[in-house]
Amino acid sequence: MNYITIALAKGRLAKKAMEMLAAIGITCEEMQDPTSRKLIFANEELKFRFFLAKANDVPTYVEYGAADIGIVGKDTILEESRKMYEVLDLKIGQCRMCVAGPEDAAELLKHGELIRVATKYPRIAKDYFYNKKHQTVEIIKLNGSIELAPIVGLSEVIVDIVETGSTLKENGLVVLEEVCPLSARMVVNQVSMKMEHERITTLINALKELVIERSQKRME
């Protein structure tokens, strides 16, 4: 039996994803060791391998078949735009992609004016403004604190991930429009889906049941 390799986005998402996998009986003791220098961890019995990667790299590993499965945020999937199957919303790491800025910037969004938009997500921002709003904008790619851009006059608005909105509030900014909801998704390599169809489908179905079960508990 071949290994099924799962790439996990480093950080909180990986931890939550491993908790979900553990809940359906897929564990990896090697990953519990905080002193480990290993890059790839394995469950020899179940023939699963795991590795941690930067979120932006997960879709690349999956597209090229270095990982059969990836668990990563919807924001990364949209921004990287790789060839792979998005098979399941895990309903973890939920937040939203928004257009934000000072309150008076709302008028600039209503009238389709040429404005500057600062973001870590140029592909998402371009798609939203050009294809959904039909507004021509100048997109400025930044890597650091996006909230700074409208404060110092680099841009009129920003496109960024919003969880609670407290960082925006502290800097005198507000959510002006919602671009899309975000959460962690499971993605699968297109060839792996054919070659390991039974094992991967079984995994997807088990996780799907867990997601439904957790959603029902939250609603009770």
N, C-alpha and C positions, 0 to 999 in steps of 0.2 A: 504493500500500500504506500502510495506517495504521500509526502507531507503536504498539508495545505498551509500556506504561509499567509499570515495576517499582518499588515502594516498598520500601526496605530499612531495617530497624531500625538506627539509628546505632551505631557502635562495632565491637567485635570480630566481631559477627554479620555485619555488612555486609561486612567484609573477607573473612571466610570464605566468604560467599555469592558474592562477586565472583570469588574463586579457583575456586569450583566452576563458575560460569558460564564463566569463561575456559577451564577444562578441557574444556568442550563447544563451545568456539569462539565464545562470546559475550563480547566484551571491550568496554571503554570507556576509551580513552586519556585522555580529559578528566578522568576521576576520579583519574588518577595524579598530577595536579598538586596538591601540598599547599597552594599559595598561592592556588588558585582560589577566587573568591567566588561562583561560580555555584551555583544551587540545583538546576538540572536539567541532567543530562548526557546526551549522545546518542551512539549509534552510528548515523550517518546511513546507512551501507551496509546494515546489517541491520534498520534501522528499530526500534531499541529505545531507550527513554528510561529513565533511572534518577533517582531522588531519594532523599535520606536524610531520615528522619523519626524523631521520638521513637517508641520501641517502641509505646507506648500508642495513638499516632495511626495506626499502619499499618493496623489493621483498619478504621478509620473511612474512610481514603482508599480502601480496597478496596471496602467495602460501597457507598459512594456513587459508585463508578466513576471517581474521580480517578486511581486506579491500577488497572490490569487485574490485576496480580499483586502480592502482598506476600510478603516473607520475614521472619518474626518468630517469637519463642518461643511455645511451647504455653501457657506461663503467661499471656501477654498475650491469646492467643486465648480462653482459658477466662474470663479476668477481664472482657474487653470484650464477649464474647458477641454478636458482630455477624453479620449475614446474609451468608454467603459460603461458598464451597466450600473445605474443607481437603483438598488433593489429594496431598500428599507429605511424608513425614518425611525431612528431609535428613540426619539423624543427626549434626548438628553442634551445639555448645553443649549437650552432654548433661549434665543434672543432675537433681535431683528436688525436688519440693515436699514438705515434711515438717512434722509437728507436732514441736516441740522445746521443751525446758524443763529445769528441774532434775530429777534422777533420781526424786526423791520425788513428782513430779507425775504419774508413770505410774499411780499408784493412782487419781487423780482421773479419769483417762480410762477406767478399767475399770468404774467404778461409776456412770457417767452423771451425775455431779454437775454443778450449775450452776457453770461456771467462766468466767473472762474470757480471751479470746484476742486477742492483739495481732497485727496483720498489715498488710501493704501490699495484700493480696489478699482483701478482704472477701467477694467473690462466691464465690471458690474455698473459702474457710474455711467460709462458711455452707452451701454445698452439701455439703461433706464431713461437717460435724458434724450438720446437720439431716437430710440425705437418706441418708447412708451409715451414720453411727454412731447416728443418732436420739438425739442428746444436745443438750439445750438449752444454749446458751452465749451470753455477751454478747461481741459482736465489737467490738474497738476498732481503728479505722483509724489507722495511723501512716504517715509518709512517710520517716522517717530510720532510724537503726539499731534494728532490731526487737529485737535481742538484749538491748537495755537494759531492755525492758519487764518481764520476770520478775525481773531483778536488783533493780530499784527498787520492785517490788511493784505495778506497774500491771496486770499480768496473771499468770495462773498458767502459761500456755503461749503459744507463738507459732506461727504458720504462715508459713513462709518458704522460699525457695529454698536448697538445700544443695548445694554442689559437693564440697568436700573434708571439710567438717565442722570444719576447724581453728579458724574464728572462734567456733563454738559451744564447742569444747573450751577455748579460751583464756578464755572467760567462764563456765566451770563449767556449761555446758548440754550436753544430749545429744539425739540424735534419738530420739523416743518412738514415732512412727508415720510411715509413708510415705503421703502422700496420692496422689501420682501421679508417674510419670517425665516428664521434660521434655526437649525438644530443639527445634531450629529447624524450622519447618514452612513449606511453600509454600501460600498461600491465593490463591484466584482469585475475581474478581467474577463474579456469577451471569450477568449479561448478556454480559460479555466471553467467557465460556466458550462461549456460543452463537455470538456474532458472529465470534470469532477461534478457533473450535474447533480447526481444523487446526494452526495455528501454536502455540497454547498446548499442545495435546496432544503435539506433536512435542518441545517444550521439556521437558514433564513426563517423557516417555519417555526422553529423553537423560539427564536428571538422575537418573532412577530407575536406569538402567543404571550410571551413575557411582557411586551410593550402594551398589549391589550389589557392584560391582567393588572398592570401597574396603573394604567389610565382609569380603569374601573374603580380601583381602590381610592384614587385621588378624588373621584367624583362622589364617593360614598360619604 
